[in-house]
Structures are given as structure tokens and as C-alpha cells.
Amino acid sequence: MSTTKYSAAQANLIDQPQKNFQPESGDFVALGYNIIPLSRLTKKPLIQWAHLQRSRPSPKEWHDLLAPFNGQPINFGILTGCSWGSAPPLVGVDGDDAEACKWIEKLCPKTPLTTATSRGRHYWYRMDQTVANSQGVEFEGQRLKIDVRGLGGYLVAPGSISASGHRYTSSQPWTLEVLESLPVYDPQWLFPAPEDVPMEDRPKLSIYTEDHVEQARCWLANLPATKQGEGADNRMFMAAIKLLNGFRCSEEEAVELLIEYGQRGVDEYG
């Protein structure tokens, strides 16, 4: 049996959830970000967390949520794309190796806030429009290990420790001043629109809503339209899972949203 325990600072987060578990990284919870416990081995969530994308737990709810993991060797993740304080919602761009980081630093503006991971780096940006999660980036014929985490996503928090023993280290403390200074993320940096689509015609949708249906609608609006014969069925199936399990839509709400999404493919491709 492993004898690994929380650091004193991590244990303090369980007993007093409003306190920070890694002081040099800033007080994530106090800034308004929701956090979730993660497996140190897999980085997977240890709880059901979809509701935390839409609501802010009370101090007692924080305690009840995290107390079962007291004394266990776990990490924490920061939910991206949402906040419940003065700090802005965040987008995290995850470079999973040196090559990916090189391209991120070439394609994206410099950000003052990054997290050193075991293999690469997280680059943090502000979010002022809906940004969907994505995995991998194609650029100049290369498949780069670059993931984007926006609405409905999370990244491992600074102060966490990987299975290999590497500590996730922030480039500087998380303060409101630093967070407000972050560049606003633009999907065009990594996913440029086709040249024949004017910038003003690209969707720019507000994420400042607590309505889960509107959040889901915004998320769908940032997905490519479906096209028959090019994986439309699989794409609709995966979207349905996200609506039901990620945004916690009812079956009726999900059907209505999927009809809207499917109609966009009909309008674009006939």
C-alpha cells in the first residue's frame, strides 16, 4: 500500500476548501475557478463534475466534494471556460512535447502565465467567446500534440505532481492582475478559417450565460457542420453524448439542439 500523503498545503485544501493548496500558484478557488480532484496516475477526474461547469459550490459543498480524498495522493484540475469570481474564464493550450511548444510559441501571442508539465507546457489565455475543446493540430503537414481546453474542459493545476514525480510549476503566481493581463484567445491562431470565409462571418458567441442549453448551443456553433458521407453519423453521436453527459441536457433539449446542428449541415452542403 502506498504511504504517499498530501502535502500539508494540499491537505489544507480539503479541510478549508477556500484556501490554496499550492501558495506560489495563487488561490484558484478564491479567484473564482472550480477545481476537481484528479488521479495522479491517469489525470482523470475522480468525481462526476459536469455540474461544476454550470454552478459554484458553497464552502460546505466544497468540503463534502473533496473530503473523501483526504490523505490520498491525488492532484487537482482547473476547469477551463468558466469562472465565478472577478477572474476571467480561461483557455488552456496544452503543448505535450517540445515540438508542440515550439509551434505554440510561433503561432500564438506570448502569454505571461504558463505551467511547466512533465513533457511540455500549458499556455493560459483569457476567453471572451465560446471556445470548444480540441485534440491535436494539423499544421504544414504535421500532426502536432497541441490540445485546446475551453468550455467543458480542464487542465492539471500548478502544484500537482505527476506519476513520475514532476511538479507542475507555474511561471508566476496566479493573481487577478496577472489573469486580467492575459491575451484573449483567438481560435484563428491554431485553426485558421478558410480564406473564402471573411472574419466577420465567423461565429463569435458570448459564453457569459448560466443557461446550460445556451452553453451547449454555443459549443455546437463552434463545431464544423456535418456532411453526409464524411462521418456525419459519428459526429452527431459524439455531439449527443456531450450534450447529455457534458452539458446535462435533457433528451428533449438534446434532440432540439441536434436538429439545429444538423440543419446547419443541410444549409451549408445541401
Salt bridges, closest charged atoms under 4 A:
ASP64 OD2 - LYS60 NZ 2.69
ASP64 OD1 - HIS63 ND1 3.78
ASP94 OD1 - HIS122 NE2 3.65
ASP96 OD1 - ARG119 NH2 3.09
GLU99 OE2 - LYS102 NZ 3.37
ASP128 OD1 - LYS204 NZ 3.50
GLU138 OE2 - ARG143 NH1 3.51
ASP147 OD2 - ARG149 NH2 3.91
GLU214 OE2 - ARG217 NH1 2.41
GLU230 OE2 - LYS227 NZ 3.74
GLU253 OE1 - HIS212 NE2 3.01
GLU260 OE1 - ARG217 NE 2.89
GLU268 OE2 - ARG264 NH1 3.92
